[in-house]
Amino acid sequence: MKFSTTVLNRVVTSSVVAAAVVLGPIFTAVAQAESLKGAGASFPNPLYQRYAREVRKKYPNLKVNYQACGSSCGIRQTIKGTVDFGGSDAAMKNSEIKKVRRGVILVPTAGGAVSVVYNLPGVKNLKLSRTTLPLIFAGRIKRWNDARIKKDNPGVKLPNRRITPVVRADGSGTTFIFTNHLATINGYFRGRVGRGKKPRWTLRRVLKGKGNAGVANLVRRTRGGIGYVNYSFAVKNRLKSARVQNKSKQFVAPSLKAANQALGSVKFPKNYRIFVGDSNKGYPIVGLTWMMVYKNYPSKAKAAAVKKWVNWVMTEGQKYNAGLQYTRIPKSVVNRVLKDVNTKVK
């Protein structure tokens, strides 16, 4: 049987159109599998947004969307299965891990300092000792010219102004890092407020902000205000950070170097969960942040995309940490994490 060129072209064209109709959904599914949704801690948000931009330079089809809604939100969404990965600065508890039906791996991505930021015109290099800082956030010290703060800052003219504490409104890993330190060094704070993502704040005059950005904005606008944020937010918002005492009684300002000193001796257990309550060296209010990835995903394409993302973050992505004031994860830990993710994520 002979076909004319016109007929042949029609047949080929029809076949291509039919194939496109049949295969279209498949190609769409593949493209969608390269899109990952994450949510959780605001502490690492500047870093994760940078990661998301940079990873697309190597993998143009890999799109990562991360929403900073707080660590409690990240854990909650991970348990519900509404995200492809979660974020938290407070490592999941065993009771929370058991609720994740698809299994979960905690991936440490960075570390950093939590700055004690304040708005006190004319006062630079404020020092807050291991006695005064917990009592300010427990409501025992209420004015800036309190004798205990003056003792920490000899020769500094402190105003007779009310202290306005600023804390997180949402369940926060940054709050956990901060209260974990204060509860570790002060029994009154531990009994009165406690440690946690959303502790029992007993302060009468207190402002609450959503996320690190919310706290930073409130402190910036409030004379006499004092709060706590990730160090990178303090730098970005040009807020003054207090010098606080470490276990060696040294007054130390937050910095990348001081955070590295504090986290330098940390040993990562098998599950990678670390809680630094009181460091002997460097800046004492430090912590880690984790991505929470599932062991089982609904499709091979999704699992492959998650592996690609985690592998990039833990290798090439780590070079962006220092520029945004985050510590890097040690190479020995990176190797262990990647072995776990590459063999267990399916």
Order of alpha helices (4+ residues) and beta strands (2+ residues): alpha-beta-alpha-beta-alpha-beta-alpha-beta-beta-alpha-alpha-beta-alpha-alpha-beta-alpha-beta-alpha-beta-beta-beta-alpha-beta-alpha-alpha
